[in-house]
Amino acid sequence: MEAVIYLAHGSRRAAANEKFISFIKKVMHQSAAAIQSYGFLEHKEPSITQAIDICIEQGASEITVVPVFLLPGVHAAVDIPAELDRYPDIVFHYGRPLGVDDSIVEILADRLAAAGFEGKMDEAVLMVSHGSRAPEAAIEFEKLALGLAEKIGSKVHTAFVTTPVFYHDVAAKLADKKIYILPHFLFSGGYTVKMKRELDQSGGDIIFCEPVGFAEKLIPLIEKRVAEVTHEFKLSDYVTA
């Protein structure tokens, strides 16, 4: 039998994990898959292996795994595939992270509009992501920024929390404008608090938008990521020597 597992990173904040669970249950309710489960990479159970075991106990021998991550990175490319390789008797199909899609661009534009962005000359948009050692993450992030810029008719600046170019350096260069900080996060937690604390001290005119979060518009995208998986998972496709 076939099954589908939806994987989140997980947060130290219980409320954030509960938001994911509530959201992903909506996804599962709309799915036709007979066997479904969800899991977390860190901080919360069920873990990846527990989610897999739940599906196996229900008779699954073929499992589609979808990483509910905004961008590709080490977790999606290395950590999760390594966990799947622990089950040699199960056929896995491994999906892509949410990545670049019109629905993500629409959500980002919605967040800006809700915060009051009007596209005036004295306004600037700074989209901030976590940052990753994986170069493809930055490439997809820039593609999203370009798509958003086209949609709103204004330049979208980009920066990161943990890797260069850092958000506070870009914000300093935009200090003569009203800056709309657009967090490209699913979980709004410690990083958002850190940014607010540091940027509030700068004394600039800064408005924080809501993060991408678990918007309803993500549901069709996750369904698409499940449907488009056609190849069998092989660890060698993800982990190289």
C-alpha positions as CSV (number, residue, x, y, z in Angstrom):
1,M,0.0,0.0,0.0
2,E,1.0,3.6,-0.6
3,A,1.4,6.3,2.0
4,V,2.3,10.0,2.2
5,I,4.3,11.6,5.0
6,Y,4.6,15.4,5.4
7,L,7.8,16.5,7.2
8,A,8.4,19.8,9.0
9,H,11.6,21.1,10.6
10,G,10.0,21.5,14.1
11,S,10.3,24.4,16.6
12,R,11.3,24.7,20.2
13,R,8.0,26.7,20.5
14,A,5.1,24.4,21.1
15,A,2.6,26.9,19.6
16,A,4.5,26.8,16.3
17,N,4.5,23.0,16.1
18,E,0.7,23.0,16.9
19,K,0.2,25.5,14.0
20,F,1.9,23.0,11.6
21,I,-0.1,20.1,12.9
22,S,-3.4,22.0,12.5
23,F,-2.4,23.1,9.0
24,I,-1.2,19.7,7.8
25,K,-4.3,18.0,9.1
26,K,-6.2,20.2,6.6
27,V,-3.9,19.0,3.8
28,M,-4.4,15.4,4.9
29,H,-8.2,15.8,5.0
30,Q,-8.2,16.9,1.3
31,S,-5.9,14.1,0.2
32,A,-7.1,10.9,-1.3
33,A,-4.2,8.9,0.2
34,A,-5.4,6.0,2.3
35,I,-2.4,6.2,4.7
36,Q,-1.0,9.5,5.8
37,S,1.2,10.8,8.6
38,Y,3.4,13.8,9.5
39,G,6.6,14.2,11.4
40,F,9.3,16.6,12.6
41,L,13.1,16.7,12.0
42,E,13.8,18.3,15.4
43,H,12.3,19.4,18.7
44,K,8.9,17.6,18.4
45,E,7.4,14.1,17.9
46,P,6.5,12.2,15.9
47,S,10.1,12.1,14.5
48,I,10.8,11.1,10.9
49,T,11.3,7.4,11.9
50,Q,8.2,7.4,14.1
51,A,6.1,8.8,11.2
52,I,7.5,6.1,8.9
53,D,6.8,3.4,11.5
54,I,3.2,4.6,11.8
55,C,2.7,4.2,8.0
56,I,4.4,0.7,8.0
57,E,2.2,-0.5,10.9
58,Q,-0.8,0.4,8.7
59,G,0.5,-1.7,5.8
60,A,2.5,0.8,3.8
61,S,5.3,-0.6,1.6
62,E,5.7,2.5,-0.6
63,I,5.9,6.0,0.9
64,T,5.9,9.5,-0.6
65,V,7.8,11.9,1.6
66,V,7.3,15.6,1.2
67,P,9.5,18.1,3.0
68,V,7.4,21.0,4.1
69,F,10.4,23.4,3.9
70,L,10.3,26.8,2.2
71,L,13.7,26.3,0.5
72,P,16.1,23.5,-0.3
73,G,19.1,23.1,2.1
74,V,21.1,20.7,4.1
75,H,18.1,19.3,6.0
76,A,16.2,18.5,2.8
77,A,19.2,17.4,0.8
78,V,21.1,15.4,3.5
79,D,19.4,14.9,6.8
80,I,16.1,13.6,5.7
81,P,17.4,11.4,2.9
82,A,19.8,9.8,5.5
83,E,16.8,8.9,7.7
84,L,15.0,7.3,4.8
85,D,18.0,5.2,3.9
86,R,17.4,3.4,7.3
87,Y,14.5,1.5,5.7
88,P,15.9,-0.5,2.8
89,D,12.8,-2.6,2.4
90,I,10.5,0.4,1.8
91,V,10.2,2.1,-1.5
92,F,10.4,5.9,-0.9
93,H,9.5,8.7,-3.3
94,Y,11.0,12.0,-2.1
95,G,9.4,15.3,-3.0
96,R,10.8,18.8,-3.4
97,P,10.6,21.5,-0.8
98,L,8.0,24.2,-1.5
99,G,10.6,26.3,-3.3
100,V,9.7,28.7,-6.1
101,D,6.0,28.9,-7.0
102,D,3.5,31.5,-7.8
103,S,1.5,30.7,-4.7
104,I,4.5,31.7,-2.5
105,V,4.8,34.9,-4.4
106,E,1.1,35.6,-3.8
107,I,1.4,35.0,-0.1
108,L,4.4,37.3,0.2
109,A,2.5,40.0,-1.7
110,D,-0.5,39.5,0.6
111,R,1.8,39.9,3.7
112,L,3.1,43.2,2.3
113,A,-0.3,44.6,1.5
114,A,-1.6,43.7,4.9
115,A,1.3,45.6,6.5
116,G,0.4,48.7,4.5
117,F,3.0,48.6,1.7
118,E,2.0,50.9,-1.2
119,G,5.0,50.9,-3.5
120,K,5.9,54.5,-2.8
121,M,9.4,55.8,-3.6
122,D,10.2,56.2,0.1
123,E,9.4,52.6,0.8
124,A,11.7,49.6,0.6
125,V,11.1,45.8,0.8
126,L,13.6,43.6,2.5
127,M,12.9,39.9,2.3
128,V,14.8,37.9,4.9
129,S,15.5,34.1,4.9
130,H,17.3,31.9,7.4
131,G,20.3,31.3,5.2
132,S,21.9,28.0,4.2
133,R,25.2,26.4,3.3
134,A,23.4,25.0,0.2
135,P,23.9,27.4,-2.8
136,E,20.6,26.3,-4.3
137,A,18.7,27.8,-1.4
138,A,20.0,31.3,-2.2
139,I,19.4,30.8,-5.9
140,E,15.7,29.9,-5.3
141,F,15.4,32.7,-2.8
142,E,16.5,35.3,-5.4
143,K,14.1,33.8,-7.9
144,L,11.3,34.4,-5.4
145,A,12.4,37.9,-4.8
146,L,12.4,38.6,-8.6
147,G,8.9,37.2,-8.9
148,L,7.7,39.3,-6.0
149,A,9.3,42.4,-7.4
150,E,7.5,41.9,-10.7
151,K,4.2,41.3,-9.0
152,I,4.4,44.4,-6.8
153,G,6.3,46.7,-9.2
154,S,9.0,47.5,-6.7
155,K,12.5,46.2,-6.1
156,V,12.8,43.5,-3.4
157,H,16.1,43.5,-1.4
158,T,17.2,40.2,0.0
159,A,19.2,39.2,3.1
160,F,19.8,36.4,5.6
161,V,19.9,35.8,9.3
162,T,22.8,33.3,9.6
163,T,24.8,33.8,6.4
164,P,25.9,36.9,4.3
165,V,24.5,39.2,3.2
166,F,23.1,39.9,6.7
167,Y,19.8,41.6,7.2
168,H,21.1,44.4,9.5
169,D,23.7,45.4,6.9
170,V,21.1,45.7,4.1
171,A,18.7,47.5,6.5
172,A,21.4,50.1,7.3
173,K,21.8,50.9,3.6
174,L,18.1,51.5,3.3
175,A,17.9,53.7,6.5
176,D,16.5,56.7,4.6
177,K,13.3,54.7,3.6
178,K,10.4,53.1,5.4
179,I,11.6,49.4,5.4
180,Y,9.1,46.6,5.2
181,I,10.8,43.5,6.6
182,L,9.3,40.4,5.0
183,P,10.3,37.2,6.9
184,H,10.5,34.2,4.6
185,F,9.8,31.8,7.4
186,L,7.2,29.2,8.2
187,F,7.7,29.4,11.9
188,S,7.8,32.8,13.5
189,G,10.0,32.5,16.5
190,G,13.4,33.3,17.8
191,Y,14.8,34.7,14.6
192,T,12.0,37.2,14.2
193,V,12.4,38.3,17.8
194,K,16.1,38.8,17.2
195,M,15.6,40.9,14.1
196,K,13.0,43.1,15.8
197,R,15.2,43.7,18.8
198,E,18.3,44.6,16.7
199,L,16.5,46.7,14.1
200,D,14.4,48.5,16.7
201,Q,17.6,49.8,18.2
202,S,18.6,51.3,14.8
203,G,15.8,53.9,15.2
204,G,14.7,53.6,11.6
205,D,11.2,53.5,10.2
206,I,10.7,49.7,10.1
207,I,7.6,47.6,9.7
208,F,7.6,43.9,10.2
209,C,5.2,41.9,8.0
210,E,3.8,38.6,9.0
211,P,5.9,35.6,7.8
212,V,4.8,33.2,5.1
213,G,3.4,31.0,7.8
214,F,0.9,28.3,7.0
215,A,-1.3,30.2,4.7
216,E,-4.3,28.4,3.0
217,K,-2.7,29.1,-0.3
218,L,0.1,26.6,0.5
219,I,-2.3,23.6,0.5
220,P,-2.5,23.3,-3.4
221,L,1.3,23.7,-3.5
222,I,1.8,20.8,-1.1
223,E,-0.7,18.7,-3.1
224,K,1.3,19.6,-6.2
225,R,4.6,18.5,-4.6
226,V,3.0,15.1,-3.7
227,A,1.6,14.6,-7.2
228,E,4.7,15.5,-9.1
229,V,6.9,12.9,-7.4
230,T,7.6,10.2,-10.0
231,H,11.0,8.8,-9.3
232,E,12.1,6.3,-6.6
233,F,14.2,7.7,-3.8
234,K,17.9,6.7,-3.9
235,L,20.3,8.0,-1.2
236,S,23.1,8.4,-3.8
237,D,21.0,11.1,-5.5
238,Y,21.2,13.3,-2.4
239,V,24.4,12.4,-0.5
240,T,27.7,12.5,-2.3
241,A,31.1,11.5,-1.0
